[in-house]
């Protein structure tokens, strides 16, 4: 015969349940893992109602006109901001400071400035978190619109709870960084990412991450720049001159001797190749430079490869492999 098991009301489980309930009540209602906006090393747990923005690095609640913006500055910026962000200076910018308070974060130390600001359209509550987080200074700005009657969705305590979850990741995954570009690269040909300008350009380099030499010096390594540009010639007859002008605007080279300049197809689109021997402007080292232009509707893709002369044959083969794998999104 099945019997129900009864827990005495005075058992230790009751005390344990009470403790657990108190712990849960002490935790923010939305306790979760920090969310990192695409391409950002900074992240946090946004308050309920806010989602990741598609137009800026941060979070927003469009209906309530509230937003959180994240920005990463060099580590040295913290001391400068600590001294310069004083009420008198911010007041000149229209930011009336009501309170400045320190905050201890898992990511490092910091302080919060809170107050209000107004423009011709509305009045705002504003919070500014400045934090020293290892190799970067985190700047987090929170802004909400003041309503009548007051809306407590993003109250001071809610905002503070969100700011307290600020987290910093060591790096941004390459796949995530590449997703910010308006083109894809199917074959890296052994190159690694040196830098990315979201929405605009990708710089590749063949030096390993622990390269002891200056990776920015083309006398040691091969570089490849891929950039999306607006404009460009609408008529095929104008492309020769256009390619000559854009090649002449490449910085860091001198004593240029053009070896080849011709139209060609890159993938399924019209293109233009300019190949030259030159000298690196700072060191006078002999280098080879190639520029490929791929023309499209309303714009073009500019690709520039630079490598030492003695590395050129192998580098040129790899550069062409990357070139042929670039595709617009």
N, C-alpha and C positions, 0 to 999 in steps of 0.2 A: 504494500500500500504506500502510495506517495504521500509524503508529509511536507507541508510548507515549512521552510526554515525561517525562524523569527530572530531578528537581531535585537537584543535588549536595548532599551532606550538609553541605558546608562553605560553602554559599551564605549570603548575607545574610538570606534568608528565615527561617533557623533562629533567628538572633538576634532578628528581629522577632517570631517566634512566642513566644519565651521572654518577651520584654518584655510582649506582650499577655497571656500567661498570668499573669504577676505582677500586672498591673493588675487583671485579673478577680478574682484571689484577694484583692486588697486591698479590693475593693468589697463592701458588704453583700450577702448572698445574695438579699435581696428588693428590691434597688435598683429603684425605680419612681417614678412621679410621686406627690406628696403627695395624699392623699384628704381632702377637706373635708366633715365631717359636715353634713348639711342645715341651712342657716341659720347656719352658723358661718364666721367669717372666718379661723379657725385650722384648720390641717390638718397632717398628717404622714404618713409612710409607716409604717403599723403593722407590727409583727413578724408573721411567718408564724403563722397560727392565730387572729389577731384579726380581727374584722369590725366594721363600723360598727354601733353599738348602736341599737336602736329605742326605747329608753327614756330615754337621756340623750345629751348631746353628747360623743361620744367613741367608743371602740372597746372590744370585750370578747371574751373567750374564756370562754364560759359553763361549758364542761366543766372547765376548769382554774381557774375562779373568779379570773380575772385581768381587769383593766380599765385603760383610759386615759381620763381625763376632761380635757376642754379647757374653759377659761374665759377670757374676755377682760374685762379691767378697764381703767379709764382710765389714760392714760400716767403720770399723777402717782403712781399706786400703786406703781410700781417702787421708787422711793427709799424709800418707807415700808416696803415689804416687805423690802428689802435690809437695813434697820436693825432691823426687829422680828423677822424670822425667824431668831432665834439659838437655839442648842441649849437654853439654859435655858428660854426661853419655850415652845418646842415640847415639851419634856419634860413640862411641866405638862399638856399635852394628850395625853400618852401616846406621843408620837412621839420615839423614841430616835434621835438623829442620830449616824451613824457617820462621815460625811464631808460636807464642803462643798467644792465645786470650781467654778471658773469654766468657762464654755463659750462659744465663739464660734460664732454661727449665721449663716446667710445672711440671716435675718430681723432679726438684731441681737445684742446682747450679753446674757448671762444667767449664772445659776449654778444648780447642781443640789445639792439636799440629799438624802441617801440614808440609810436606816436601817431601823428596824423598829417595828411597833406591834402591840398585842394587845388582844383583847376577850374576852368570856366564851366565844366560839365558836371562835376560831382565832387564829393568829399570822400576821402579814403582813410581807412585804418592801415597802418603800415608797420611791418617788422623787418629788421635787417640783422641777419646773423653773420658774424665774421668769425671764422674759425681757422686755427693753425692745425693743419692735418698732414703732418709729415712733409712731403715735398711740394705741396700746394697749399694755397690759402683758399678756403671755401667762402664764397659770398652767396648767401641765400636771401632773396627778397620775397616777402609775402605782402600781398596787397588785396584788400577787400573793400567793397563799396559800402559806405555808410548809408543806411536806410532809416526811414521813419514810418513805423516804429522800428527800433533796432532789431536786426536779425542776428541771433546768437549761433548760427550754424558754424561760423568760424570765430569763435570767442577767443579771448586771450589764452585760456587754458588749452583749448583745442590746438591752437597754433603752436604753443610751446611744446605740447606733446609731440607734434609732428617734427618740429625742429630738433628735438632731442634724439630722433632716430637717424640723424644725418650719418651717412656711411660713405666711405671712400674705397674704391676698388683699385688695385695696383695698376691695372691697365685695361684698355678697352679691346675686346677681341677683334682681330683683323676683319672677320666676316661682318661684324657690326659696323666697323668704320667704313668698309667698302660699300655697305648698304646706303650710305649717305651720299654716294656719288650718282650722277645721272647716267652713268654707263657701267658696264660690267667688263671684267677682264677674265677671260677663260683660261689663259695660260700665263703664269707669272715667270716661266722660263728660268726659275732659280733666283729671281730677284726677291727682295723683301721690301715691305712698305717702310719708307723713310718718313713720309708726312702725307697728310690728307687735308685738303681744304674742302669742308662739307659743301656739297652742291656744285663744286667747281673743278678741282684738280687733284691728281694723285702723283706723288713722287716716289719712284722706285730706286733702289740702290742694290748693288751686288755685294756690299760689305756685310759680313756677319754681324749680329748684334753686339758682340764683344770686340769688334774691330778696334785696335789700339790707335790706328792712324785716324786722321781727321776725315770722317766719312763725307764731309761736304767738299772735299778737295778732289776734283775730277782727275788730278794727276795720279791718284792711287786707285780709284774705283770708277765703275760705270754708273751713270745716272740716266734715268729716263723719266721725263715729265709728260703726263697726259692731262690735257685741260680742255674743257668745253668752253667755247667762245661764241658770243652772239655776233650776228652780222656776217660779213664775208661777201665775196663777189657773187652776183646773180647770173652773170654771163660767163661762159667758159673762156672766152677770149681775154677776160680780165684776170684770170687765175695766175698766169705767169708773173705779172707785175706784183700781184698781191702776195704771192709766195716770196718774192724777192724782198718786199718791204717787211714782212713778218720775220723773215730770217735775219734781217738787219737789226731787228729789235732784241735779239737774244743777248742777254747780258753776260758779262764775265769772260768774253772771248775777244781776241784781237788778231790782226794780221790774217784775215780770212782769205782763203783761196778756194773758190768754188770749183769742185771737180765734176759735179753732175747736177743737172736741174731738169726735171722732166715730169710730164703728166703720167699718171698711172692709175690703175684701179686698185682700191683698197677694199677688199670684200666686194660688195655690190655697188659701191659708191665711187664717185669721181674723187681722185686724190692728186697730190703733187709731192714729189720728193726733191729735196735739196740736200746735197752732200758736199762737205767741205773739210779741208784741213785748216787748222788754226792754232793759235797759241792761247794757253790759259792766261788770263789777264794778270793775275797776281804773281805767277811763278815763271812765266815764259815757257812752260812745258808744252811739248807738241801734243795736240789732241785732235781727235776726229769728231765732227759734229754732223748729225743728220736731223733734218726736220721733215716730218710727214704731216700734210694737211689732208683731212678727209672732209669733204664738203657735204652738207646736208641741207635740209629745208630750214631756212631762218638762222643758220649758224654753221659752225664747223668745229672739228676736233683737231687740236694742235698737239703733235707728239714730237718731243725733242730728246734725242739721245746723245750723250757725250761720254767719250771714253779715251783713255790714253792710246796713243798710236800703236804701241806694241801689243795692246790687248784687243785691238779693233776687229780682226777677222772673226774671232769667236763671239765678241760682244755684238757685232752687227747681226749675226745669225740669231742670237737670243732676242735682240731688240725687235727684229722682224716677226719673230714668233709671238711676242706680246702684242705688237701692232695688229697682226692679223686676227687676234682673239678679242679685240676691243669691240664692244657692241653697245649701241644706245639702248636705254631702257624704254 
